Amino acid sequence: MNNSNDRLRKVWNGMKYRCYSPHSDSYKNYGGRGITVCDEWLGENGFEHFHAWAMTNGYDENAPKGECTIDRIDNNKGYSPNNCRFVNIKAQANNKRNNHLVDLGGNKVTVAEATDMTGLNYNTMLGRIKRGWGCDTAVDTPLNEKKSTAHNNKTYEYNGEHYTIGEISKKFGIDKRTFRTRLEKGMTVAQAIESPVKSRKEEATIEYQGKKYTIRQLRKEFDCVVSCSTLEGRLKWGWDVENALYTPTQKGNWKRYKCPETKIEKQMESTE
């Protein structure tokens, strides 16, 4: 074999590396799944057999990068003459087991195939699909039209009547984003409208000088010298309110003390 076969040898070595070396970044998707290389392509004469097969099955050593890559026809089977072919990188991408299939005009196609058929940019198509758009809507909506416009023009049937999202929000008092999110999670229109909205956890209050305050109110009212999170942490740790409000924070990592007085004494000692 001469230097002209170096490129094909890299293909052969890469194929084995993915299947048999746990150090390969791709091992989990190949050897880790039980994907192997057939005996004919392994062993002392393995490359010669692989080379002979490749040269009679579409391999082009002069093809630009990405235009002649080895591909397994059945992604659940290994590398062998009956299960391999040479294709371009786009065809290989369309044959991945984790491909996102979409419904375009009643046909199941990959996102890459949909962009080829429609001329829409791949990233635009994929982004719209991931945000919950239907494939036909993703294709038909002009690039300068916002998602909210496309969604707001759509009507939903509820109790025999048809409403846009805006009308649903106004009539039934449900936030537009909450309604969309519920539909994306698989709720029916009725469930999305009728399910109660979970209220936020009631903010805790602290009693100080005869009144009750939230952490934010306490910090604002008394010109606290630390952040809300620091103040909240100190109070949970057992500090009295006065010390929690007005003790400056220390730079660097230093040990916490359960007793605020002990902590303050340690601070004072360090500054003497």
N, C-alpha and C positions, 0 to 999 in steps of 0.2 A: 504494500500500500504506500502511496506517495503523499506529499503534502496536500494535494487536492482533496484528500479524504479527511483532513483534520476537522473540518466543519461537521461532517457527518459523525466523526468519532466523538465530538463533543455532545451531539444529540444522544448517541448511544450511552456515553458515560453519565449524562444527566438523567437519563431514563433509569439507569441502575441506582444512581445516588438517591433519587427520590424514593425508590422502592426499598432500599436496603440500609440506608444510613440514617439513624435517629438524629444525627447532627444536621440533617437537611431541614430548612425552614418549611419545606413542602411535605415532609415525611408523614405528618398526621393525615394528609389528604391522599396519600399513596400507600406506602408500606404500612402505615398505621391503620389503614382500612383493609389490609389484606391484598392490595394490588401488587402483583409480581411480574417478573419478566420470564418469558417462556424459556425452557431449557435450550432450545435451538439457538437462542440469541445470547446465551451465557456460555461460560467455559472457555477453553483455549481457542477455539475457532468461532466464538460467538460473534465477534465483530464482522468476520468475513461473511457469515451467514446473514447478518443484519444488513450489511452493505449490498449483498447480492439481491436481497428482497427489495431494499429501498430503491435501487437503480431501475428496477422493473415495475415499480409501483408509485411512480409520480414524483420521486425526489428530484429537485433541481438545485444543484450546487451553486448556480449563478443567480438564484432568486434573491430579491431584496429581503432584508431582515423582516420577519413577520409574514412573509408570503409563502413560506414552505415549512410548516411546523408539524411535528408528529402528533397525531390525535387518536385517542381510543374511541371507537365507534360506540361501544357500550361502556359507560363510565364505571360500571360495577365489575368489569372484567379486566384482566391484566394486559400487558403488552405481548402481542403475538401476531403472526402474519395475518390471521383471520380477523383480528380485531383492531387493526391499525391502518391508518391512511395518512397521507400528507395533504394538509389544507392550509389556507391562510389563517391569520390570527383571529379574524372576525368569525369565521366559520367555527373555529375551535371554541371561541367564547360562547357561541350559541349552543354548544354541546356540553356546557358545564352542568353538573348535577344540581348546583345551587342557583341556576338561572331564575330570574323573575319573569314568570309568564303572565302575559296580559291578554285580554280579549279585545281584538280589533276586528270589527265587522263580523263578529261571530266566529272568528278563528283564533286559536291559541297560538301566540307567537312570543318570542323573547323581545325584550325592550330594544335590543340592537336590530332585530329584524323589523320591528315596528318603525324605527327611525329610517331604515333603508326604504321602506315602503311609502313613507309619508314625507320624508325630507326634513322632519323636525330634528333639531339638535338633540343628541343623545342625552346630555346632562339635563337639558330642559325637560325632556320626556321623563327621565328617571326621577327627577325632583318632583314633578307634578304627580306621578304615580305614587311615590312615597308619602306625599301629603294627602292621599286619599282620593285623588281625581280618578274618574273613570278614564279608560284609554281613549275612547272616542272624544270625550270632553277635552282631554289633554292635547289631542291632535287638532281639534277644531277651534280651540280658543286662541286668538291672536296673541303674539308675544307681549304686546303692550297692554293687555287686559289683565287686571289683577284677579287673583283667586277669589277674593270676596265677591267681586262682580259676577263671576261665573256661578258661584254658589248661591248668591242672593237672588238670582233670576230663576233658580230652580224652585219648583213648588212641591210641597209634601202634603199627602192626604191624611187628614185626621178627622174622625167622626163624620165622614162624608163630605167634608169641605177641603178645599185646596188653599194652602198658605205658603208664602215665601218665608224665608228664615226671619226676615225683619218683622213680618206680620205675626209669626209665632212668638217672637221675643216680646213684642208689644202686647199681644193679647193674653199670653199665658205667663208672662213674667219670668221667662228663662233666658239666661245670657246666650247670645249667638254662639260664642265659642264653646260653651258647655253643651249646647244642642248638637253642634257638629261633632265634637269629641265623642259624645254618646253614640251617635250613629256610626262613627268609625270603629267603635268598640263592639258593634254588632247589635245594639239596641234597636228595637222597632221605633217608629215615629211616636207611637203612643207611650212607650216606655221612656223615651227621651224627654217627652213633655211632662209626664205625670210623676216620674221618680223625684222624690224630694231632694233638694240640694243640701248636702252636708254643711252644717254651720261650722265655722272655724272655732277652734278651741278657745274658750274664754280666757282672756289674758288675766294672769294672776295679779292680785293687788297686795300692797304692803302698807301697813298702818304706821304712820309717823306723825308725831305731834298732834295726835287726836284726829287725823284724817287718813283716808285710804287713797293710795296712788298706784297707778301702774308703774312699771319700771321707767317707761319713757316720760311719764308725767313727773315722777320723782326726780329724774335727772334734770329735766328742764326747769322745774320749779325752784330747785335748790342749788343751781349752778354747779352740778357735779363735775369733778375733775377727771373722771374716767368714762369709758364707753359704756353703752347699755349692756353689752355682753359681759364686760368686766364687773359692772355693778351687780348684774343678776347672779353671776358666779360667786361673788363675795357673799351675797345674802344667802345663797343656797349653802355655802360653806359654813355659815354660822356667824358671820360678822354682824355687829350691830349697825344700824342704818348710818349713824354719824360717821363711823370709821370707814364704812363702805363708800360713802359719798366723797369724803375729803382726803383719803390717804392716796398720795400719788403712786403711780405704778413704778416699778423698778425695771431697769433695762436688764436684759439677759435672763437666763433661766435660773430660778432660785426656788428653794424648797417651800412648799405650802405648809402652813401650820393650821391645825384645827382651831386654835384659839386666836382670835384677831389681836388680842392684847399682846400675846407672845410674838406675833408676827411684827407688830409695830415696834416692840422692844428690840427685836432683831434688826429692824431697819435703822432705828436710832443708834444702836451700837455700831452699825457699819458706817455711819456718817460721822462718828466722833473721832 
